[in-house]
Amino acid sequence: MVLLLGCTFLCLTASVWCGDTQQVPYGLSDFTGSPPTFDCPKECFCPPSFPTALYCDNKNLDEIPLIPSRIRYLYINNNQIETVSEKAFSEASELKWINLSRNKITNKGIGKNIFKNLKHLLYLYMEENQLEEVPGPLPESLEQLRLAKNKISKIPEGIFDTLENLTLLDLHNNKLDDNSISANTLKGLKNLLQLNMAINTLKKMPPGLPTNTVQLFLDNNSIDAIPEDYFHSVPRISFIRLNGNKLSDKGVPQNIFNISSILDLQLSHNHFTEVPQIHLNLEHLHLHNNQILNVNGTMICPLPIELVHDNDFESGPRLRYLRLDGNEIKPPIPMDLIMCFRHLRAVII
């Protein structure tokens, strides 16, 4: 049953970075005069209106051509490339953006210091290749590293130590386990905002989260417990996705999610029998497909219900979206739930 309360429709994206990864981020474009045509690799396309971009995607290439020095944005995804040679990048020292996703690149096929020598590189995409460990060394300038859908089971010691500018690390759908991540693995990522380790084989929460982490995505692992003080080191944490794990009331401390910074909490497809305690600032709560039998609005309300009055609308609990379908809960929706969470726009049971 879906109960819509009011007419507001809210859309919360899963990432602070949205849109097609083929698009150059706002502010990075370099439109400078008429492009030279003599240096454009014959296998690729050099758009006249975008002289600093080189499009070599979907060309069935098995090697990277020589990249001209004027190129800042390289799209060479969706090919059959197995190696990344130093020769190909010997003149392209000003690259900012490289998309090498959906190729056949292995760690052995990557030249030793290729990426490190690209001192201006901001975005590196190597999704859907055949990597078995995080490639490196990497340049200190890097801001986004996307390595999803590889075979990565190893993160070399110290590989992130100098990446203070990295804001997004995407390692989802790999083969990471608890031995892949030590307390010092993420230590150097002082400005990391989003960490995605969903769809791996983790049984424990990754240790040593960077202090500035805002978004933590750990869906579809085998995590069954969370240490009591786990989120104390990440005061800005706002979006947590733990769907599809083995969490239960027993393995989760009662107030673990009762944190003022959390706005979106996703705990679907776990083994909860009760709704965990939440903070009044929480706006979205996903608990579908657990083993919850009933919902007691008085018990889960962050404030005593008698203190939640109409004149406290702005200062009361902020929950707007609550999903509880796939449990053992039967309609109707308890009135004390509605009395507590007066900002609710949708309840799904």
Secondary structure as the mmCIF struct_conf table of DSSP 4:
data_model
#
loop_
_struct_conf.conf_type_id
_struct_conf.id
_struct_conf.beg_label_comp_id
_struct_conf.beg_label_asym_id
_struct_conf.beg_label_seq_id
_struct_conf.end_label_comp_id
_struct_conf.end_label_asym_id
_struct_conf.end_label_seq_id
STRN STRN1 VAL A 2 LEU A 4
BEND BEND1 GLY A 6 CYS A 7
BEND BEND2 ALA A 14 ALA A 14
BEND BEND3 VAL A 16 TRP A 17
BEND BEND4 GLY A 19 GLY A 19
TURN_TY1_P TURN_TY1_P1 THR A 21 GLN A 22
BEND BEND5 GLN A 23 GLN A 23
HELX_LH_PP_P HELX_LH_PP_P1 VAL A 24 PRO A 25
TURN_TY1_P TURN_TY1_P2 TYR A 26 GLY A 27
BEND BEND6 GLY A 33 GLY A 33
HELX_LH_PP_P HELX_LH_PP_P2 SER A 34 PRO A 36
BEND BEND7 THR A 37 THR A 37
TURN_TY1_P TURN_TY1_P3 PHE A 38 ASP A 39
BEND BEND8 CYS A 40 CYS A 40
TURN_TY1_P TURN_TY1_P4 LYS A 42 GLU A 43
BEND BEND9 CYS A 44 CYS A 44
STRN STRN2 PHE A 45 PHE A 45
TURN_TY1_P TURN_TY1_P5 PRO A 48 SER A 49
TURN_TY1_P TURN_TY1_P6 PRO A 51 THR A 52
STRN STRN3 ALA A 53 TYR A 55
TURN_TY1_P TURN_TY1_P7 ASP A 57 ASN A 58
BEND BEND10 LYS A 59 LYS A 59
BEND BEND11 ASP A 62 GLU A 63
HELX_LH_PP_P HELX_LH_PP_P3 ILE A 64 PRO A 68
TURN_TY1_P TURN_TY1_P8 SER A 69 ARG A 70
STRN STRN4 TYR A 73 TYR A 75
BEND BEND12 ASN A 78 ASN A 79
STRN STRN5 VAL A 84 VAL A 84
TURN_TY1_P TURN_TY1_P9 GLU A 86 GLU A 91
TURN_TY1_P TURN_TY1_P10 SER A 93 GLU A 94
STRN STRN6 TRP A 97 ASN A 99
BEND BEND13 ARG A 102 ASN A 103
HELX_RH_3T_P HELX_RH_3T_P1 ASN A 107 GLY A 109
STRN STRN7 ILE A 110 ILE A 110
TURN_TY1_P TURN_TY1_P11 LYS A 112 ASN A 117
TURN_TY1_P TURN_TY1_P12 LYS A 119 HIS A 120
STRN STRN8 TYR A 123 TYR A 125
BEND BEND14 GLU A 128 ASN A 129
BEND BEND15 GLU A 132 GLU A 132
STRN STRN9 GLU A 133 GLU A 133
TURN_TY1_P TURN_TY1_P13 GLU A 140 SER A 141
STRN STRN10 GLN A 144 ARG A 146
BEND BEND16 LYS A 149 ASN A 150
STRN STRN11 LYS A 154 LYS A 154
TURN_TY1_P TURN_TY1_P14 GLU A 157 THR A 162
TURN_TY1_P TURN_TY1_P15 GLU A 164 ASN A 165
STRN STRN12 LEU A 168 ASP A 170
BEND BEND17 ASN A 173 ASN A 174
HELX_RH_3T_P HELX_RH_3T_P2 ASP A 178 SER A 180
TURN_TY1_P TURN_TY1_P16 ALA A 183 GLY A 188
TURN_TY1_P TURN_TY1_P17 LYS A 190 ASN A 191
STRN STRN13 GLN A 194 ASN A 196
BEND BEND18 ILE A 199 ASN A 200
BEND BEND19 LYS A 203 LYS A 204
HELX_LH_PP_P HELX_LH_PP_P4 MET A 205 PRO A 206
BEND BEND20 PRO A 207 GLY A 208
TURN_TY1_P TURN_TY1_P18 THR A 211 ASN A 212
STRN STRN14 GLN A 215 PHE A 217
BEND BEND21 ASN A 220 ASN A 221
TURN_TY1_P TURN_TY1_P19 GLU A 228 ASP A 229
HELX_RH_3T_P HELX_RH_3T_P3 TYR A 230 SER A 233
TURN_TY1_P TURN_TY1_P20 PRO A 235 ARG A 236
STRN STRN15 PHE A 239 ARG A 241
TURN_TY1_P TURN_TY1_P21 ASN A 243 GLY A 244
BEND BEND22 ASN A 245 ASN A 245
STRN STRN16 SER A 248 SER A 248
TURN_TY1_P TURN_TY1_P22 ASP A 249 GLY A 251
BEND BEND23 VAL A 252 VAL A 252
TURN_TY1_P TURN_TY1_P23 GLN A 254 PHE A 257
TURN_TY1_P TURN_TY1_P24 SER A 260 SER A 261
STRN STRN17 ASP A 264 GLN A 266
BEND BEND24 HIS A 269 ASN A 270
STRN STRN18 HIS A 271 HIS A 271
BEND BEND25 THR A 273 GLU A 274
HELX_LH_PP_P HELX_LH_PP_P5 VAL A 275 GLN A 277
TURN_TY1_P TURN_TY1_P25 LEU A 280 ASN A 281
STRN STRN19 HIS A 284 HIS A 286
BEND BEND26 ASN A 289 ASN A 290
HELX_RH_AL_P HELX_RH_AL_P1 GLY A 297 ILE A 300
BEND BEND27 PRO A 302 LEU A 303
HELX_RH_3T_P HELX_RH_3T_P4 ILE A 305 LEU A 307
HELX_RH_3T_P HELX_RH_3T_P5 ASP A 310 ASP A 312
TURN_TY1_P TURN_TY1_P26 PHE A 313 SER A 315
BEND BEND28 GLY A 316 GLY A 316
STRN STRN20 TYR A 321 ARG A 323
TURN_TY1_P TURN_TY1_P27 ASP A 325 GLY A 326
BEND BEND29 ASN A 327 GLU A 328
BEND BEND30 PRO A 331 PRO A 332
HELX_LH_PP_P HELX_LH_PP_P6 ILE A 333 PRO A 334
HELX_RH_AL_P HELX_RH_AL_P2 MET A 335 CYS A 340
TURN_TY1_P TURN_TY1_P28 ARG A 342 HIS A 343
STRN STRN21 ALA A 346 ILE A 348
#
